[in-house]
Amino acid sequence: MIISEGVAVTDQEAEQFFNALPVKQKMQFLTTPESPNVAGEAKEETALVGKETPIVIAFADGVALEKREAVMNIAQLAESHADTKANRKTNALAWYEAYHEAMKHCGWTFTNYIYTTHDTKNVNVTMDSLVLEIVAMAAGANAAAIVPLLGKVFDRIKKDNAIITLFDNNSKGSSVGSCQIMPCMESEGGIAVTVLAGLECTFNSSEGGAWFWKWKASSLSVQKAATQMNLNFESYKRREHHILGQLDKSSDEFFAKINMK
């Protein structure tokens, strides 16, 4: 998969992208939200999991509420767009290409893209450790803030059987497991920064329990990719009306909150 690092999409290019998307009826929640916001407060760590999709988003303490909402809106649009282009379980590469296409047109720029496969013949490790490893590689100098946040989120999920079951049901097919993880922080300059990590696994044998949390990598063939991303919030705001017009659900309907306490 080709990732254009450091290349920002122009407003004209974004306009062309959004104009080519199917026109959807504007939902009432986009103008009059009534349910509590799952994004949490800027002064607290917050983590979310997709109710119907295998995505986990984590926000560090200090990420502004408007940036959190932007991250969630873009993730929801990217999922929807990618699903119209490819079946993730049978054509993961095409799915991720469409996902990244949507992300960049919404205001994200990419740096430090990494793709690796995992040789499971001699090493027995868990899936969450593989994600932490590649996130640290892509995060660079931001790893000191992002990796502990993500580790804390994983620890909280492991203690919540309902969240484990939800994630497992959304991410696992008969022979394929898929997920993406997005730990987010805000820089001193006010820029939202994340590492988007994707994991695609083919099961070589069956084991009991939730695959991401309880299986060992020796029973899987693993492909993993990650890229650090910076959000141009001004670009997002100029395109926000297009983005909101493509959403079928509110954030509270799309995400479930993970208990971080």
N, C-alpha and C positions, 0 to 999 in steps of 0.2 A: 504494500500500500504506500502511495506517495503522499507525504505530508509537506506542504509548503511552509517552511519554518520562517517566522518573522514577517510574513506577508499579510498585510491588512487588506480586507475587501473594501472597495470603494462604495460610496452610497449608491452610485449608478449600478454597479454589479449586484449589490444587495437588492435593489429595486427590481432588477430583472429576475433574480432568484425568487423573490416572494410573489411577483406577478405571475410566475409560471406555476405556482402551487394552486391546488383546487380552492375555490372560494367556499368558505364555510359560514354558516349563520352565526352571528355574534351571540355568545352566551351571556345570560344575565349576570353571572358571577363576575364577569370581567369589569363591570361598572359598579356593582353594588355588592361587594363581598360581605358576607354576614358571619361566616364561621371563623373561629380563632385561627391565627396564622401559625402553621406548623414550623415556620422558619425560626421561631424563637426570638430572643432579644439579642441586640448587638453585644451585650456584655456577658453572654453565656455561650458555652459550647453546645452545639446542637447537632444531632444526627438524624437522618431520614432514610427510609427504605421505600422503594416503590411498592405500591399495593398490588400491581399487576405486572411489573417489569423488574428484572434483576439488577437494580441500581441502588447503590448506597452513596449518599452525599453527606459530608460532615463539614460543619462550619466551626472554625476556631473562634475563641473569644476575640471580639473586636471587629468582626466582619459586619458592616452596616446592614441594616434590615433591607434597604433598597437593593444592595448588592446580592443579598441572599435570595431575594425574590427574582432578580434577574437570572441568577444561576439556575434556579428551579424552573423558571419559564423556558429558558433555552434548552435545558435537558429534556423537558417534556416535548417540546417541538422536535428536537433532534430524534428522539425515539420514534415519534409518529412518522416523521419524514423517512427515516431509514426503513421502517416497517413497510412503507409503500414501495420501496425499491428492491428489497431482497428479503428472503427468509433467512433469518440469522442462523438457525440451526443447520441449514444446508449450504449457505453461501455467506459465511461470516465476513469474508473480505469485502464483498460488495456492500454488505450491511454497514460495516464500519466506514467505508468510503462515503456513503450517503450521510452517516451520522456526523462525520467530521465536516462534510460540506455544509450541513445545516449550522453547525457550531460556528464556523468561521464567518458565515453570512450574518450571524446574529451579533458578532462583535468580538469573538475570541481570536487571538493570534497564538500560534504554536511555536514552541522552542524545544530543543533537546528531545527529539523523538527516538525511542528505543524499542526494538522488537527482538525477542529471544524465544527460543524453544527450550523446554526443560527435559533433560535426559533423566528419566525416572528409573533407569536400570540399577543404579548403584546407590542412590540417595533416597531416603524416605523422609519427606517433609510435608507439612500441611499447606493447604491452599493459601491461607491467610499470610503465612510466612513468605510465600512466593510473591504475593502482592506487595507486601511491605518492602521486599528486596528491590523490586523494579521501580516502585514509587520513590525509594531513596535514590536510585540511580538517576531518575529523570528530574527529581526535585533540586539536585545540586545544593546550592547554599541554603535553600529553603527546607531541606530535609530535616534540619534540627527542630523546626516547628511542625512540619506536616506529619512526619513519621510517628512521633509520640501521640498526636491527635488520633491518627488512624488506628494505632495500636489500642488506644483506649476505647475507641468505637467497637473494634472487634471483640475486646474483652466484655463489653456490655452486651453485645449481641449474643455471645456464647452463654450468657446467664438468662436469656429470655427465650424460652422454648417457642412461644408464639411467633416471634420475629424469625427465629431459625426456620420454622416450618413455612412461613410466608416466603422467605427468601429461597428456600429449597424448592418449593413448588413452582416459583416463577423462573428459576434459573436452570432447572434440570429437565432434560428430555430423556428418552429411553437410552440414548448412548452419548449424549452431548450435554455439557454444562457450560453456561455462559453467564458473565456478569461484567459490570463496569463499576468502578469505585472512583469517587471524586472528593478528596479532602481539600477544603478551601481555607485560605487565609487572606488577610488584607495587608498589603505592604504599608510601610511608613508613609508612602506617597499617596495612599488611598486606592491602590490598584488591587482588584480582586485577582488572586492567583490560585490556581489549582493544578493538580496533576490528575489527568484522566487516565486511569488504568483499565485495560480490558483483558479479560482472561477467557480463553476458549479451551475446553477440555474434551477429549474423547475418552470414554470409559473403556478400558480393556477388560475389566471384570466387575462384578457386582459386589458391593459391600453394604452392610447395614448402616443406618444413620444418615444424617445430612451430609451431602458430598463435600461442600465447601469447608465445613467445620470439623468433620470427623473422619473423612477418608484420608488416606495417605497417597502421596504422589506416585508411589510405585505402581498403583493400579490405574494411572491416567497418562495420557499423552497431552502435554500442556503447551499451549502457545500463549504468550503474554506480550502486551505492548503498553507503553505509557508515553505520554507527552506532557510537558509542562505548558500551561496556557495562561495568558494574561487577558483580562477582560477590559476592552475599551468601553467604559460605561457610557461615554457620550455617544458613541456609535450605536450602542444598544438602545439608548433612549430615543434616538432618531428612528429606529426600526421597531420600537416596541409595539406600535399599533398593528404592524404586520404580524408580529410574533403572537400577540394576544389573540388576534383574529384567527389563528390556526389551532388554538387550544380547545380541546373538547371538555376539559375538566379543570376545576380549580386545583391549586396546589394541595389543598386539604383533602381533595378526593383522590389525587394522584399519589400522594406520599403518606406514609405512616411515620409517626415520630418514635424514635428510639430513646428509651429512658437512659440518660447519661449520669444519673445519680446513683 
